[in-house]
Amino acid sequence: MENIDRNNLTIRDKMKLILDTGQLLMENGSGSKRIVRDMLETAAYLGIYWQDVQIHLTYSTIMINVDDGKTTHTMFRKCYRHGINMTAVLQASRASRNALYQNAPYDRFVTHLNHIQESSTRRIYPEWMVILAIGLASSAFCLIFGGHAVEALYTMLAAMAGALVRYLCSRVEFNVYVTIAASAFAATVTAYFTMYLPGAISPFLPIVACALTLIPGVPLINAVDDFLNNYLTSGMTRITHTLLIMLAMTFGIAGAVGITDVPSFTDVNIAPESLYLTQALAAAMAALGFSIMFNVPRRYIPAACLGAIITVDVRDVCMVLFHTGMASASFFGAAVLSLLYFSISKYFHAPVFVVTIPAIIPLIPGVLLYRFLFAIIDISHMNLLELMMAFRTGVEAMLILLGISLGATLPDVLAHQYIERSKRKKLQKLLMKRDGNREILKNAADLDKASGRG
């Protein structure tokens, strides 16, 4: 690419580059606050200051409006492909920040973004390892629920069968909801047949745990985070998409249960009743599995595994020793981890979410969520008491999700003003040195305030 002066770009070219940044982050699992922040950094790099930019997000569409002083320009970008790729999110976020703070040449920045976009479809880990990681994470859930080694092995086999079906459906480009339903069906049927194999003490646990990795934990957390940060439209779109995936998953499991003679397995108690070393090891296994699934860079996996041990153990200690409710215990577990890792974040050389997300995903109340959805499917056969119990389960699941999201974002909530004031001073010095325009800097809104208008 020839060396292009970004000051000579048309407003359309600048808006396309800003949207490229936002689309790359949205399609790879970033939260709305980070998306808006990085888009505004790209805009500042291109000489468009934050008071002249308005950004509106949904899960499937990004809209940007720019006022150039004479007229306003609006552009949309559709986001069709959604997944979780922490490496791509990390690289895109670094690219926009480095371009701004290092005043990188335009052609180098564009080339870097294009490279990230192309490599986002090629993961660090091969597909066979991802399928193995899904089985590992599912078997870790079985151990966390109190299962034993044999049941964990059966869970792993069933989850890998479901993951293989999902991979094959994706290869032939089936509808995403059909793919989820087929994967859940295959995993549950396989887990059902393991009931007749020797060695299982709690034969229902493989059926309970085998499909839990299908639950879209990151979109769920991002949806709650969007609500907390006033991105209501994006949060509603994310939660709708998540519920559709959950319903597809539930129909797949219900179909498998319907053709077998499995009794009601959603009543299995998943709350910890005592503390075991295996729970800590299982938490690390789950974090390892999710790190591979989310394409987390290898060097961050040990920190994610250690974080999962801390998170799950803090939750279990709160529940077993202090008899705290699961929602409060989950909040404490996520809060302790996020505060600890935030305090040492300078050693990661990366945003903390890269290591905290895989660590807190094991706290997601997956069983409660599809227990609630099972009740909805069977609502015509429920009496009033059962209906109230189902409603209680759904409320409990949402409270746990809220607690996890609050705990994960606690450092930002507590130190928000200090963090943003430091960022603002650093950025003002940078722009003053680059542009030499004190009036522009005086009127420029700080990044968080601008993001809040997105």
C-alpha positions as CSV (number, residue, x, y, z in Angstrom):
1,M,0.0,0.0,0.0
2,E,1.3,3.4,-0.9
3,N,2.0,5.9,1.8
4,I,-1.2,7.9,2.3
5,D,-1.5,11.1,4.3
6,R,-4.5,10.5,6.6
7,N,-5.3,14.3,6.7
8,N,-6.1,14.1,2.9
9,L,-8.6,11.2,3.3
10,T,-12.3,11.8,2.6
11,I,-14.8,11.7,5.4
12,R,-16.2,8.5,3.9
13,D,-12.8,6.8,4.0
14,K,-12.3,7.8,7.6
15,M,-15.7,6.6,8.6
16,K,-15.1,3.2,6.9
17,L,-11.9,2.8,8.9
18,I,-13.7,3.6,12.2
19,L,-16.4,1.1,11.3
20,D,-13.7,-1.5,10.4
21,T,-12.4,-1.2,13.9
22,G,-15.9,-1.5,15.5
23,Q,-16.9,-4.5,13.3
24,L,-13.8,-6.4,14.1
25,L,-14.4,-6.0,17.8
26,M,-18.1,-6.7,17.7
27,E,-17.8,-9.9,15.6
28,N,-15.2,-11.3,17.9
29,G,-17.0,-10.9,21.2
30,S,-16.1,-7.5,22.6
31,G,-18.4,-5.5,24.9
32,S,-20.0,-2.3,23.7
33,K,-18.0,0.0,26.0
34,R,-14.7,-1.3,24.6
35,I,-16.0,-1.1,21.0
36,V,-17.1,2.5,21.4
37,R,-13.8,3.5,23.1
38,D,-11.6,1.9,20.4
39,M,-13.7,3.4,17.6
40,L,-13.3,6.9,19.2
41,E,-9.6,6.3,19.5
42,T,-9.5,5.5,15.8
43,A,-11.6,8.6,15.1
44,A,-9.1,10.8,17.1
45,Y,-6.2,9.2,15.2
46,L,-7.9,10.3,12.0
47,G,-8.4,13.9,13.3
48,I,-12.2,13.5,14.1
49,Y,-12.7,14.5,17.7
50,W,-15.1,12.9,20.0
51,Q,-17.6,15.7,20.3
52,D,-18.2,15.4,16.5
53,V,-18.9,11.6,16.6
54,Q,-22.1,9.8,17.6
55,I,-22.1,6.0,17.7
56,H,-25.0,3.7,18.0
57,L,-24.6,-0.1,18.5
58,T,-26.8,-3.1,18.3
59,Y,-25.5,-6.7,18.2
60,S,-25.9,-6.9,14.4
61,T,-25.4,-3.2,13.3
62,I,-23.0,-0.4,14.0
63,M,-24.1,3.2,13.0
64,I,-21.8,6.2,13.1
65,N,-22.6,9.8,12.5
66,V,-19.9,12.5,12.0
67,D,-20.3,16.2,11.9
68,D,-17.5,17.9,9.8
69,G,-18.7,21.4,10.7
70,K,-20.7,21.9,7.5
71,T,-22.9,18.8,7.2
72,T,-23.4,15.5,9.0
73,H,-22.5,12.1,7.5
74,T,-24.1,8.8,8.5
75,M,-22.9,5.3,7.7
76,F,-24.0,1.8,8.8
77,R,-22.2,-1.5,9.0
78,K,-23.8,-4.9,9.4
79,C,-22.1,-7.5,11.6
80,Y,-23.1,-11.0,10.4
81,R,-20.5,-13.3,11.9
82,H,-20.3,-13.6,15.7
83,G,-17.9,-15.6,17.7
84,I,-15.4,-15.4,20.6
85,N,-11.8,-14.6,19.6
86,M,-9.9,-13.0,22.4
87,T,-6.7,-12.8,20.3
88,A,-8.5,-10.7,17.6
89,V,-10.1,-8.4,20.2
90,L,-6.8,-7.9,22.0
91,Q,-5.0,-7.2,18.7
92,A,-7.7,-4.8,17.4
93,S,-7.7,-2.9,20.6
94,R,-3.9,-2.6,20.6
95,A,-3.9,-1.5,17.0
96,S,-6.3,1.4,17.5
97,R,-4.4,2.5,20.7
98,N,-1.0,2.2,19.2
99,A,-2.0,4.1,16.1
100,L,-3.2,7.0,18.2
101,Y,-0.5,7.1,20.8
102,Q,2.4,6.3,18.4
103,N,1.0,8.4,15.5
104,A,1.5,5.4,13.2
105,P,1.4,5.8,9.4
106,Y,-2.0,5.3,7.9
107,D,-1.0,2.5,5.6
108,R,0.6,0.6,8.4
109,F,-2.5,0.9,10.6
110,V,-4.8,-0.3,7.7
111,T,-2.5,-3.2,6.9
112,H,-2.5,-4.2,10.5
113,L,-6.3,-4.1,10.8
114,N,-6.7,-6.1,7.5
115,H,-4.2,-8.7,8.8
116,I,-6.2,-9.0,12.1
117,Q,-9.4,-9.4,10.1
118,E,-8.0,-12.2,8.0
119,S,-6.3,-14.0,10.9
120,S,-9.5,-13.8,13.0
121,T,-10.9,-16.7,10.9
122,R,-7.7,-18.8,11.6
123,R,-7.5,-19.7,15.2
124,I,-4.3,-20.3,17.3
125,Y,-5.5,-23.8,18.2
126,P,-6.5,-26.5,15.7
127,E,-10.1,-27.7,15.5
128,W,-9.3,-31.1,17.1
129,M,-7.9,-29.3,20.1
130,V,-11.0,-27.1,20.4
131,I,-13.2,-30.2,20.4
132,L,-11.0,-31.7,23.1
133,A,-11.2,-28.4,25.1
134,I,-15.0,-28.5,24.9
135,G,-14.9,-32.0,26.4
136,L,-12.4,-30.9,29.0
137,A,-14.5,-27.9,30.1
138,S,-17.7,-30.1,30.3
139,S,-15.9,-32.7,32.4
140,A,-14.7,-29.9,34.7
141,F,-18.3,-28.9,35.2
142,C,-19.2,-32.5,36.2
143,L,-16.4,-32.4,38.8
144,I,-17.4,-29.0,40.1
145,F,-21.0,-30.4,40.6
146,G,-19.5,-33.2,42.8
147,G,-19.0,-35.9,40.1
148,H,-16.2,-38.4,40.1
149,A,-13.5,-39.3,37.6
150,V,-15.6,-41.9,35.7
151,E,-18.6,-39.6,35.3
152,A,-16.2,-36.8,34.2
153,L,-14.8,-39.1,31.5
154,Y,-18.3,-40.0,30.3
155,T,-19.2,-36.3,30.3
156,M,-16.1,-35.5,28.2
157,L,-17.0,-38.1,25.6
158,A,-20.6,-36.9,25.3
159,A,-19.5,-33.2,25.0
160,M,-17.0,-34.1,22.4
161,A,-19.7,-35.9,20.4
162,G,-21.8,-32.8,20.5
163,A,-18.8,-30.6,19.6
164,L,-18.1,-32.8,16.6
165,V,-21.7,-32.5,15.4
166,R,-21.5,-28.7,15.8
167,Y,-18.3,-28.6,13.8
168,L,-19.8,-30.7,11.0
169,C,-22.9,-28.5,10.9
170,S,-20.8,-25.4,10.8
171,R,-18.8,-26.7,7.9
172,V,-21.9,-27.1,5.8
173,E,-23.2,-23.7,7.0
174,F,-26.3,-24.8,8.8
175,N,-28.4,-22.2,10.6
176,V,-26.7,-21.3,13.9
177,Y,-29.7,-22.3,16.0
178,V,-30.2,-25.6,14.2
179,T,-26.5,-26.3,14.8
180,I,-26.8,-25.6,18.5
181,A,-29.9,-27.8,18.8
182,A,-28.2,-30.6,16.9
183,S,-25.1,-30.4,19.0
184,A,-27.1,-30.4,22.3
185,F,-29.2,-33.4,21.0
186,A,-26.1,-35.4,20.1
187,A,-24.3,-34.7,23.4
188,T,-27.4,-35.6,25.5
189,V,-28.1,-38.8,23.6
190,T,-24.5,-39.9,24.0
191,A,-24.6,-39.0,27.7
192,Y,-27.8,-41.1,28.1
193,F,-26.1,-44.2,26.8
194,T,-23.2,-43.7,29.3
195,M,-25.8,-44.4,32.0
196,Y,-25.5,-48.1,31.1
197,L,-21.7,-48.1,31.3
198,P,-20.1,-49.2,34.6
199,G,-18.5,-47.0,37.3
200,A,-20.9,-44.0,37.4
201,I,-22.1,-43.2,40.9
202,S,-24.3,-40.3,39.8
203,P,-25.3,-41.3,36.3
204,F,-27.4,-38.1,35.7
205,L,-24.4,-35.8,36.0
206,P,-23.0,-36.4,32.4
207,I,-26.5,-35.5,31.1
208,V,-26.5,-32.3,33.2
209,A,-23.0,-31.2,32.3
210,C,-22.4,-32.4,28.7
211,A,-24.1,-29.4,26.9
212,L,-23.2,-26.6,29.3
213,T,-20.4,-25.3,27.1
214,L,-23.0,-24.4,24.5
215,I,-24.4,-21.8,26.8
216,P,-23.2,-18.4,25.4
217,G,-21.5,-17.2,28.6
218,V,-19.6,-14.3,27.1
219,P,-22.6,-12.7,25.3
220,L,-24.6,-13.1,28.5
221,I,-21.9,-11.2,30.5
222,N,-21.6,-8.6,27.7
223,A,-25.3,-8.1,27.7
224,V,-25.5,-7.4,31.4
225,D,-22.4,-5.2,31.1
226,D,-24.1,-3.3,28.3
227,F,-27.1,-2.7,30.5
228,L,-24.9,-1.5,33.3
229,N,-23.2,1.0,31.0
230,N,-26.4,2.3,29.4
231,Y,-26.0,0.5,26.1
232,L,-29.6,-0.6,26.3
233,T,-30.2,-1.4,22.6
234,S,-27.1,-3.4,22.3
235,G,-27.8,-5.2,25.5
236,M,-31.3,-6.1,24.4
237,T,-30.1,-7.4,21.1
238,R,-27.4,-9.5,22.7
239,I,-29.8,-10.9,25.3
240,T,-32.4,-11.8,22.6
241,H,-29.7,-13.6,20.6
242,T,-28.5,-15.4,23.7
243,L,-32.1,-16.5,24.6
244,L,-32.6,-17.9,21.1
245,I,-29.4,-20.0,21.5
246,M,-30.6,-21.1,24.9
247,L,-34.0,-22.1,23.5
248,A,-32.4,-24.0,20.6
249,M,-30.1,-25.8,23.1
250,T,-33.1,-26.6,25.3
251,F,-35.1,-28.0,22.4
252,G,-32.2,-30.2,21.4
253,I,-31.9,-31.6,25.0
254,A,-35.7,-31.9,25.2
255,G,-35.7,-33.9,21.9
256,A,-33.1,-36.3,23.3
257,V,-35.0,-36.7,26.6
258,G,-38.2,-37.3,24.7
259,I,-36.9,-40.3,22.8
260,T,-35.2,-41.8,25.9
261,D,-36.5,-42.8,29.3
262,V,-34.4,-40.2,31.3
263,P,-36.2,-39.1,34.4
264,S,-36.2,-35.5,35.5
265,F,-32.5,-34.7,35.6
266,T,-32.7,-30.9,36.0
267,D,-33.5,-31.3,39.7
268,V,-29.9,-32.5,40.3
269,N,-28.4,-30.3,43.0
270,I,-25.4,-28.3,41.7
271,A,-24.6,-26.2,44.8
272,P,-21.4,-27.2,46.6
273,E,-22.0,-29.0,49.8
274,S,-18.4,-29.3,50.9
275,L,-14.9,-28.2,49.9
276,Y,-12.7,-30.5,47.9
277,L,-9.3,-30.1,46.1
278,T,-10.9,-31.6,43.0
279,Q,-13.1,-28.5,42.7
280,A,-10.0,-26.3,42.5
281,L,-8.5,-28.6,39.9
282,A,-11.7,-28.7,38.0
283,A,-11.9,-24.9,37.9
284,A,-8.5,-24.8,36.4
285,M,-9.5,-27.4,33.8
286,A,-12.6,-25.4,32.9
287,A,-10.5,-22.2,32.4
288,L,-8.1,-24.1,30.3
289,G,-10.9,-25.5,28.1
290,F,-12.6,-22.1,27.8
291,S,-9.3,-20.3,27.0
292,I,-8.7,-22.6,24.1
293,M,-12.3,-22.2,23.0
294,F,-12.0,-18.4,23.2
295,N,-8.7,-18.4,21.4
296,V,-6.8,-16.8,24.3
297,P,-3.1,-16.4,23.6
298,R,-1.1,-19.2,25.2
299,R,0.9,-16.9,27.6
300,Y,-2.3,-15.9,29.4
301,I,-3.7,-19.4,30.0
302,P,-1.8,-20.0,33.3
303,A,-3.2,-16.7,34.8
304,A,-6.7,-17.7,33.6
305,C,-6.4,-21.1,35.3
306,L,-5.2,-19.6,38.5
307,G,-8.0,-17.1,38.4
308,A,-10.6,-19.8,38.0
309,I,-9.2,-21.6,41.1
310,I,-9.5,-18.3,43.0
311,T,-13.0,-17.5,41.7
312,V,-14.6,-20.9,42.2
313,D,-12.9,-21.4,45.6
314,V,-14.0,-18.0,46.9
315,R,-17.6,-18.8,45.8
316,D,-17.6,-22.2,47.4
317,V,-16.1,-21.0,50.6
318,C,-18.8,-18.3,50.8
319,M,-21.5,-20.9,50.2
320,V,-20.3,-23.8,52.3
321,L,-18.7,-21.9,55.3
322,F,-20.8,-18.7,55.4
323,H,-24.0,-20.1,53.9
324,T,-24.1,-17.2,51.4
325,G,-26.6,-17.4,48.5
326,M,-25.2,-18.4,45.1
327,A,-25.7,-14.9,43.6
328,S,-23.8,-13.2,46.4
329,A,-21.1,-15.9,46.5
330,S,-20.7,-15.6,42.7
331,F,-20.3,-11.8,43.1
332,F,-17.6,-12.2,45.7
333,G,-15.8,-14.7,43.6
334,A,-15.8,-12.5,40.5
335,A,-15.0,-9.4,42.5
336,V,-12.0,-10.9,44.3
337,L,-10.5,-12.0,41.0
338,S,-11.1,-8.8,39.1
339,L,-9.7,-6.6,42.0
340,L,-6.7,-8.9,42.3
341,Y,-5.9,-9.0,38.6
342,F,-6.6,-5.3,38.2
343,S,-4.1,-4.5,40.9
344,I,-1.4,-6.4,39.0
345,S,-2.6,-5.7,35.4
346,K,0.6,-3.9,34.4
347,Y,2.3,-7.3,34.5
348,F,-0.1,-8.7,31.9
349,H,0.6,-6.1,29.2
350,A,-3.0,-6.7,28.1
351,P,-6.6,-5.8,29.1
352,V,-7.6,-7.8,32.2
353,F,-10.6,-9.3,30.5
354,V,-8.4,-11.6,28.5
355,V,-7.7,-13.6,31.7
356,T,-10.7,-12.9,33.8
357,I,-13.4,-13.9,31.3
358,P,-12.2,-17.6,31.0
359,A,-11.8,-17.7,34.7
360,I,-15.3,-16.5,35.6
361,I,-17.2,-18.4,32.9
362,P,-17.4,-21.5,35.2
363,L,-19.6,-19.4,37.5
364,I,-22.3,-19.1,34.8
365,P,-25.5,-20.7,36.2
366,G,-26.1,-22.9,33.1
367,V,-28.1,-25.6,34.8
368,L,-30.5,-23.0,36.3
369,L,-30.9,-21.3,32.9
370,Y,-32.0,-24.4,31.0
371,R,-33.9,-25.7,34.1
372,F,-36.0,-22.5,33.7
373,L,-36.3,-23.0,29.9
374,F,-37.4,-26.6,30.4
375,A,-40.1,-25.4,32.7
376,I,-41.3,-22.9,30.0
377,I,-41.4,-25.7,27.4
378,D,-43.5,-27.9,29.8
379,I,-45.6,-25.0,31.1
380,S,-48.9,-26.6,30.0
381,H,-48.4,-29.5,32.4
382,M,-47.3,-27.4,35.4
383,N,-49.4,-26.5,38.5
384,L,-49.2,-23.2,40.2
385,L,-46.5,-24.3,42.7
386,E,-44.3,-25.7,39.9
387,L,-44.8,-22.5,37.9
388,M,-43.7,-20.4,40.9
389,M,-40.6,-22.6,41.4
390,A,-39.7,-22.2,37.7
391,F,-40.0,-18.4,38.0
392,R,-37.8,-18.5,41.1
393,T,-35.2,-20.5,39.2
394,G,-35.2,-17.9,36.4
395,V,-34.9,-15.0,38.8
396,E,-32.0,-16.7,40.7
397,A,-30.2,-17.3,37.4
398,M,-30.5,-13.7,36.4
399,L,-29.3,-12.5,39.9
400,I,-26.2,-14.7,39.6
401,L,-25.5,-13.3,36.2
402,L,-25.9,-9.8,37.6
403,G,-23.6,-10.6,40.5
404,I,-20.9,-12.1,38.1
405,S,-21.0,-9.0,35.8
406,L,-20.9,-6.6,38.7
407,G,-18.0,-8.4,40.3
408,A,-16.1,-8.6,37.0
409,T,-16.5,-4.8,36.4
410,L,-16.0,-3.8,40.0
411,P,-12.5,-2.2,39.6
412,D,-13.8,0.0,36.8
413,V,-16.8,1.0,38.9
414,L,-14.7,1.9,41.9
415,A,-11.8,3.6,40.2
416,H,-13.6,4.9,37.1
417,Q,-13.0,8.6,37.8
418,Y,-9.3,8.1,38.6
419,I,-8.7,5.9,35.5
420,E,-10.5,8.3,33.1
421,R,-8.8,11.4,34.6
422,S,-5.4,9.8,34.0
423,K,-6.3,8.7,30.5
424,R,-7.6,12.2,29.7
425,K,-4.5,13.9,30.9
426,K,-2.2,11.5,28.9
427,L,-4.3,11.9,25.8
428,Q,-4.5,15.7,26.1
429,K,-0.7,15.9,26.3
430,L,-0.4,13.7,23.3
431,L,-2.9,15.6,21.1
432,M,-1.5,18.9,22.2
433,K,2.0,17.8,21.1
434,R,0.6,16.4,17.8
435,D,-1.9,19.0,16.8
436,G,-0.8,22.1,18.7
437,N,-4.4,23.2,19.2
438,R,-5.3,24.0,22.8
439,E,-8.8,25.0,21.9
440,I,-9.7,21.7,20.4
441,L,-8.2,19.9,23.4
442,K,-10.2,22.1,25.8
443,N,-13.4,21.2,24.1
444,A,-12.7,17.5,23.6
445,A,-14.8,15.3,25.8
446,D,-13.1,12.6,27.8
447,L,-13.3,9.1,26.5
448,D,-15.8,7.7,28.9
449,K,-18.2,10.6,28.6
450,A,-18.1,10.3,24.9
451,S,-18.6,6.5,25.1
452,G,-21.7,7.1,27.3
453,R,-23.4,8.9,24.4
454,G,-22.9,6.0,22.1
